Amino acid sequence: MELEEPVLMQTIMGLILHSGNTKSECMEAIQLAKKGDIKAAREKIDLANQSLVEAHRSQTELLTHEARGEKVEVSLMLIHAQDHLMNSITFRDMAKEIIELYERLTKE
């Protein structure tokens, strides 16, 4: 049995959307830290984490369909979505490190 195309595309688009939101929130967090507003930067990271949870939910939905025996067609869109997810995770991790560095600079 194959996963229906509309369900697959909706899930893929959710993965792209939430991963993109994660990266955007992280970029805003870095800019806030750069201005010295570490508290607001950390709040943005919290929002990024929430977006990342939503992205993971989309990914888990695809994995669940496949585990049920529903074939998930690998397409350029799915690869693109997975790429967005991995980049957003990396970007979030780096943003947290950058914020920590800015925090140290403001304390010195």
N, C-alpha and C positions, 0 to 999 in steps of 0.2 A: 504494500500500500504506500502511496506517495502523499506527502504533505501537500495540501491544496495551495496553489500559487498565491491567491490573495492573503492567506494566513502567513505564508512564508515571507512575502514582501512586507507585510505589516510588521512582522517581527524583526526583519532586517532593518527596516526604517527606524524602528524603535531603538535598535542597537546603535545605529548611526547617530540619531538625534541625541540620545542620552550621553553617548561618548563625546560628541561635540560639545554638549553643555558642560561636561566635566572639564574639558580642556579650556573652554572659555572662562569658567569660574576660576580655574587655576591661574590663567593669565591675568585676570583681574586681581587675584590675590597677590601675585608677584608685584603688580603695579602699586597696590596699596602698601605692601611692605617696603617698597622702594621709597615711598613718601613718608615712611616711618609709622604708619598705622598698622602695627602688628596685630592688634586685636581684631580689626576689621579683616585683615588678611586671613587670619585663622578662621573667622566666620565664613569667609568665601571658600576656604578649604573644606569646611564642614558641608557647605552646599555642594561642592564638587564631589564629596564622598557620597552624598545622597543621590546625585546623578549617576555616579558609578554603580551604586546598588541597583538602580533602575536598569542600567545597561546590562549588568550581570543577570538581572531577571529575564531580559530578552534573550540573552545567550542561553540561559538555563532552559527557557521554553523550547528553544531549538534542540537542545540536548535531550530533553524529555521526550519530544516527538520522535527523535531518532531511537531512543531507548525503547519506545513502544513499538518499534518496527516500522514506523512511518519514514520512508526514504526522504531525506532532506537533500535536495539537489544543490550541489556545489556550483555556485555561479560567481561571476565577477562581482556582483552586488554583495554576496555573502563574504567573499574574500575582502572586499572593501570595508564592510562592516567590522569584520574581525580585526582588520588593520587599524581602524579607528579606535576600537576597544583597547588594543595593546598600546597604541600611542597615548591614549588618554591615561592609562595606568602609569606609564613611564613618566608622562608629563606631570601628573599629580605627585608622584614620588619626588621628582626633581624640584617642583614648586615648593614642597614642604622643606626641602634642604635649603633652597634659596631664601625662604622666609626665615629660617633659623639663622642663616648667615646675616641677613639684614638686622635681625633682632640682636645679634651679638654686636654688630657695628653700632647700633644705637645705644647700647649699654656702655660702650667704651668712651 
